[in-house]
Amino acid sequence: MLLIGIIIGSVAGYFGNYMVTKPILDDFQDRLYTLEEDYDTLESNYNNLTSDHNDLEAQLETLQGAYSTLQNQKTTLDEEYQALTEQLETLEALYESLLEDYQTSLGGLDFSNQTIQVIERNYTWTYNDQTYSMSLVVPEPMYEYYSTKERYETSDYRGYILHPYDDAYIEVMGREFDKIAAMDNLTKVQEVELVTSFVQNLHYLTDDTTGFDEYPKFPVESLVDEGGDCEDTSILLSHLLEAIEIETALLTLPGHMAVGVEMNATGAHWDIENTTYYYLETTVPGWEIGSIPIEHVGKSVEVDVVDDIPFLSHTWEATRKNEVVTATITYTNDSPVNGTGYRAWIGIELDTGELWSERIGDELDLAYGESKTVTLMTKGPRHDTMRLAVGVLTPDGEIITKKYSTYFTTR
């Protein structure tokens, strides 16, 4: 009986294990496998999410950097916008002033609703074996204004560049040169050469065509006339280069004028206040930066830097009672920069070149278009030969735009 019970119990235990316990264990095993697979999937997802998180953090840092850059650019653009707004206001004021001049030149007639005649000019020239062309339209009244405007009686020709009425036309040409340079992938030096070749290919016209022995032209005159002599083309080239943001100077040599350019170059140059200006010929095609004609090598050179400083033109009359000279000078600001801190100046210069005496007037403080008349008195030595010099004293103590009387001898 005991044996039978053992057998029956074993058989029951076997069938119980096989029919009940094993399925449960198998189920646990399957669930374990499933959990392991789910764990592996979750771990893989976690790793992917961690990688995505790191990428997003890197993108966030990049975007924050870009945001900061854009903020800085916005600040800069806001400042540029403000500056352009102020320039627009200045140009509008200049336009109104020019309109008044036009009306005056036309006898005071109101032509605002009339058709204004224009002068069209088409230019073609070659640079680096490539032909370029450009067109310009100038209102006839503007050309007439400049062609009848009184010439400055001074060897400092910066006034022909700084006078503002033609700035818009020169700036338009500057933008055209910039566009050509961008399309042809020109360097800044090559763009300067391009502009120079444009001027060098204009006609060489002597002052005989104007009826005056010495008749410097304003840039618009040279453009409409399609040429000029050395001072005319130098004035024009300097203005065009300034329009493409190249610093320039006018170089006055005995019987000749050229342009000095602030460039990375070699050759003939002059150092003025830590800036180097290289010689640039304007009258003959093909002359490179720094190359100076042999006839001008070693000659004396007067360098007038073209920058944003006032140009105060002046006319004067003087009376003399032996060695005492009284000068009445009228100063006019012909540039869109206020002449604050500038003063009237006269002096007596001996025939030896020595400055014997000088007198300095009060501050002129002239805005664009304003004039002021000043009377100053000075005296020279007795029994000597001398002349009167009239000029402008800058805030830095430099005397500019000098004019001279003829020599006279005192008793």
C-alpha positions in Angstrom: 0.0 0.0 0.0 2.8 2.3 0.9 4.5 1.5 -2.4 1.3 2.1 -4.3 0.8 5.4 -2.5 4.3 6.5 -3.4 3.7 5.5 -7.0 0.4 7.3 -7.1 1.9 10.4 -5.5 4.9 10.4 -7.9 2.6 10.1 -10.9 0.4 12.8 -9.6 3.4 15.0 -8.8 4.7 14.4 -12.3 1.5 15.2 -14.0 1.0 18.2 -11.7 4.4 19.5 -12.6 4.0 18.9 -16.2 0.5 20.1 -16.5 0.6 23.1 -14.0 4.1 24.1 -12.9 5.9 23.8 -16.2 3.4 26.1 -18.1 3.7 28.6 -15.3 7.5 28.5 -15.5 7.4 28.7 -19.3 5.1 31.7 -19.1 7.5 33.3 -16.6 10.4 32.6 -19.0 8.6 34.1 -21.9 7.7 37.2 -19.9 11.3 37.4 -18.8 12.4 37.4 -22.4 9.8 40.0 -23.3 10.9 42.2 -20.4 14.6 41.8 -21.5 13.6 42.8 -25.0 11.6 45.8 -23.7 14.5 46.8 -21.5 16.9 46.7 -24.5 14.4 48.7 -26.5 14.0 51.3 -23.7 17.8 51.5 -23.2 18.2 52.1 -27.0 15.5 54.7 -26.9 17.1 56.3 -23.9 20.4 56.5 -25.7 18.8 57.9 -28.8 16.9 60.5 -26.7 20.1 61.4 -24.8 21.9 61.9 -28.2 19.0 64.0 -29.5 19.1 66.0 -26.2 22.8 66.7 -26.7 22.2 67.7 -30.3 19.4 70.0 -29.3 21.5 71.6 -26.6 24.3 72.2 -29.2 21.7 73.7 -31.6 20.4 75.8 -28.7 23.9 77.2 -28.1 24.4 77.8 -31.8 21.0 79.6 -32.0 21.8 81.6 -28.9 25.1 82.7 -30.5 23.3 83.5 -33.8 20.7 85.5 -31.8 23.4 87.5 -30.1 25.1 88.1 -33.4 21.8 89.2 -34.9 21.1 91.5 -31.9 24.5 93.1 -32.5 23.8 93.4 -36.2 20.4 94.9 -35.4 22.1 97.5 -33.2 24.6 98.3 -36.0 21.8 98.5 -38.6 19.8 100.8 -36.3 22.7 103.1 -36.0 23.3 103.0 -39.8 19.6 103.6 -40.3 19.8 106.7 -38.0 22.9 107.9 -39.9 21.2 107.4 -43.3 18.1 109.2 -42.0 20.3 112.1 -41.0 22.0 112.0 -44.4 18.6 111.9 -46.1 17.5 115.0 -44.1 20.8 116.7 -45.2 20.2 115.8 -48.8 16.7 117.0 -48.7 17.9 120.3 -47.4 20.6 120.4 -50.1 18.0 119.6 -52.7 15.8 122.5 -51.6 18.8 124.8 -51.7 19.7 123.5 -55.2 16.2 124.0 -56.3 16.4 127.7 -55.2 19.6 128.1 -57.1 18.0 126.6 -60.2 15.1 128.9 -59.9 17.5 131.9 -59.5 19.5 130.8 -62.6 16.2 130.5 -64.5 15.1 134.0 -63.5 13.1 132.9 -60.5 10.6 130.9 -62.6 8.8 128.1 -61.0 9.7 125.0 -63.1 8.7 122.4 -60.5 5.8 121.2 -62.7 7.8 121.6 -65.9 9.9 119.1 -67.8 13.6 119.7 -67.0 16.0 119.1 -69.9 18.7 116.6 -69.2 22.1 115.8 -70.7 22.8 112.2 -71.4 26.3 110.8 -71.6 27.4 107.2 -72.5 30.9 106.2 -71.7 32.8 103.2 -73.0 36.3 102.2 -71.9 38.6 99.2 -71.7 40.2 97.6 -68.6 42.2 94.4 -68.6 41.2 93.7 -72.2 37.5 93.9 -71.3 35.2 96.6 -72.5 32.9 98.3 -70.0 30.1 100.9 -70.5 28.2 103.3 -68.3 25.5 105.9 -68.7 24.8 109.1 -66.9 21.9 111.6 -67.0 22.5 115.1 -65.6 19.9 117.9 -65.4 20.8 120.8 -67.6 20.3 123.3 -64.8 22.8 121.5 -62.7 25.4 121.6 -65.4 24.6 125.3 -66.0 24.9 125.9 -62.3 28.4 124.5 -62.1 29.6 125.8 -65.4 28.7 129.4 -64.3 29.8 129.0 -60.7 32.7 131.2 -59.7 36.0 129.4 -59.6 37.9 129.2 -56.3 40.9 131.5 -56.3 43.2 129.0 -54.5 45.6 126.2 -55.3 43.7 124.0 -52.9 41.2 122.3 -55.2 39.4 120.3 -52.6 36.4 122.6 -52.8 35.6 121.2 -56.2 35.3 117.8 -54.6 33.6 118.8 -51.4 30.8 120.9 -53.0 27.7 118.7 -52.3 25.3 119.3 -55.2 26.8 116.6 -57.4 27.4 114.1 -54.7 24.3 112.0 -55.6 25.5 111.6 -59.2 29.0 110.6 -58.2 27.7 108.2 -55.6 25.5 106.6 -58.3 28.6 106.0 -60.4 30.4 104.7 -57.3 27.7 102.1 -56.8 27.9 101.1 -60.5 31.7 100.6 -60.1 31.0 98.5 -57.0 28.5 96.4 -59.0 31.0 95.8 -61.8 33.6 94.8 -59.2 31.3 92.4 -57.5 30.1 90.7 -60.8 33.7 90.4 -62.1 35.1 89.4 -58.7 37.6 92.2 -58.7 39.8 93.0 -55.7 39.7 96.5 -54.2 43.0 97.4 -55.9 41.5 96.2 -59.2 38.4 98.3 -58.7 40.6 101.3 -58.1 42.4 100.5 -61.4 38.9 100.1 -63.1 37.8 103.6 -61.9 41.2 105.0 -62.9 41.0 103.5 -66.4 37.5 105.1 -66.8 39.0 108.6 -66.1 42.2 108.0 -68.0 40.2 107.2 -71.1 38.3 110.5 -71.1 39.4 113.1 -73.6 42.3 115.4 -72.6 40.9 118.9 -72.9 43.0 122.0 -72.2 41.6 125.1 -70.5 41.6 126.8 -74.0 38.1 125.3 -74.5 36.7 127.3 -71.7 38.1 130.6 -72.6 40.2 130.8 -69.3 43.9 130.2 -68.9 43.3 128.4 -65.6 39.8 127.0 -65.1 39.4 124.0 -62.8 36.1 122.1 -63.4 33.7 120.6 -61.0 33.2 116.8 -61.5 29.8 117.2 -63.3 31.4 119.5 -65.8 34.2 117.0 -66.6 31.6 114.2 -67.0 29.4 116.2 -69.3 32.4 117.5 -71.3 33.7 114.0 -71.3 37.2 115.1 -70.3 39.4 117.9 -69.0 43.1 118.6 -68.2 45.1 117.2 -65.4 43.5 119.1 -62.5 40.0 118.4 -63.9 40.6 114.6 -64.2 42.3 114.6 -60.8 39.3 116.3 -59.2 36.9 113.8 -60.9 39.0 110.7 -60.1 39.4 111.7 -56.4 35.7 112.2 -56.1 34.9 108.9 -57.7 37.4 107.0 -55.5 36.0 108.7 -52.4 32.6 107.3 -53.5 34.0 103.7 -53.3 35.5 104.5 -49.9 39.2 105.0 -50.9 41.0 107.8 -49.1 42.6 110.2 -51.5 44.7 113.4 -51.7 45.3 115.9 -54.5 48.9 116.1 -55.5 50.0 119.5 -56.9 53.3 119.5 -58.8 54.9 122.3 -60.8 52.6 122.6 -63.9 50.7 119.3 -63.1 48.2 117.6 -60.8 47.6 114.0 -59.9 45.9 111.9 -57.2 47.3 110.2 -54.2 45.5 107.0 -53.1 45.7 105.2 -49.8 46.4 101.7 -50.9 48.7 98.7 -50.3 51.0 99.5 -53.2 54.6 100.3 -54.2 56.3 103.2 -55.9 56.1 107.0 -55.5 54.3 107.9 -52.3 54.0 110.6 -49.6 53.3 110.0 -45.9 50.8 112.4 -44.3 49.7 112.0 -40.7 50.5 108.2 -40.6 48.7 107.6 -44.0 50.6 106.8 -47.1 49.3 108.1 -50.4 50.6 106.6 -53.7 50.9 108.5 -56.9 48.2 107.9 -59.5 48.3 109.6 -63.0 44.9 110.6 -64.5 45.7 111.8 -68.0 47.3 108.9 -69.8 45.8 105.3 -70.0 47.8 102.5 -68.6 49.6 104.3 -65.7 49.7 102.0 -62.6 49.4 103.0 -59.0 52.8 104.3 -57.7 54.2 104.9 -61.2 55.1 108.5 -61.8 56.1 110.1 -65.2 59.9 110.7 -65.4 59.4 114.4 -65.9 57.8 114.7 -62.5 60.3 112.6 -60.5 62.0 114.7 -57.7 59.7 117.7 -58.2 58.1 119.5 -55.2 54.7 118.2 -54.3 51.9 119.9 -52.3 49.6 117.2 -50.8 46.0 118.3 -50.0 44.2 115.4 -48.2 40.5 115.0 -49.2 38.6 114.4 -45.9 35.5 115.4 -44.1 36.6 118.9 -43.1 35.0 122.2 -44.0 36.0 124.0 -47.2 35.8 127.7 -46.5 36.2 129.7 -49.7 36.9 133.4 -49.5 37.2 136.5 -51.5 38.8 139.7 -50.3 39.7 143.3 -50.9 42.5 145.2 -49.3 43.7 148.8 -48.9 47.2 149.8 -47.9 48.6 152.9 -46.3 52.3 152.4 -46.7 53.2 149.4 -44.5 49.7 149.1 -42.9 47.3 146.8 -44.8 43.6 146.5 -44.0 41.8 143.4 -45.5 38.1 142.8 -45.8 37.4 139.1 -46.3 34.2 137.3 -47.0 34.2 133.6 -46.0 31.7 131.1 -47.3 31.3 127.5 -46.3 31.0 125.5 -49.5 30.9 122.1 -47.9 28.3 120.2 -46.0 30.4 120.2 -42.8 30.1 122.9 -40.2 33.1 125.2 -40.0 33.3 125.2 -36.2 36.6 126.4 -34.7 37.9 127.9 -38.0 39.2 131.5 -37.9 40.0 134.3 -40.4 43.8 134.8 -40.9 46.0 137.3 -42.7 49.7 137.7 -42.8 52.6 139.8 -44.3 55.1 137.6 -46.2 58.4 139.0 -47.2 59.9 138.3 -50.7 62.3 136.0 -48.9 59.4 133.8 -47.9 59.5 134.8 -44.2 56.2 135.4 -42.4 56.7 138.9 -40.9 53.4 139.4 -39.1 49.9 137.9 -38.9 46.5 138.6 -37.5 43.8 136.1 -36.4 40.1 136.9 -36.3 37.3 135.4 -34.2 35.8 132.0 -34.9 33.8 131.9 -38.1 31.5 129.1 -37.1 29.8 128.7 -40.5 27.2 126.1 -41.5 26.8 125.0 -45.1 26.1 128.0 -47.4 26.6 130.6 -44.7 28.9 133.6 -45.2 30.6 136.0 -42.9 32.7 139.2 -43.6 35.7 140.0 -41.5 38.0 143.0 -41.4 41.6 142.5 -40.2 44.6 144.9 -40.1 48.3 144.1 -40.1 51.6 145.8 -41.0 54.9 144.9 -42.4 58.4 146.4 -42.1 59.4 149.7 -43.7 61.6 149.9 -46.7 61.1 146.3 -47.7 59.3 144.1 -50.4 56.3 142.0 -49.2 52.9 140.7 -50.1 49.6 140.1 -48.3 48.5 136.5 -47.6 44.9 135.7 -46.8 43.7 132.3 -45.6 41.8 130.2 -43.0 43.3 129.0 -39.7 42.1 125.5 -38.8 41.3 124.4 -35.2 44.7 122.5 -35.4 46.6 125.8 -36.2 47.2 125.0 -39.8 46.7 127.8 -42.4 44.8 126.5 -45.5 43.4 128.0 -48.8 46.0 130.8 -48.9 45.7 133.6 -51.4 48.3 136.3 -52.1 48.4 139.9 -53.3 51.0 141.1 -55.6 54.3 142.2 -54.1 54.7 145.8 -52.9 57.5 147.8 -51.4 57.0 150.1 -48.4 58.7 153.5 -47.9 
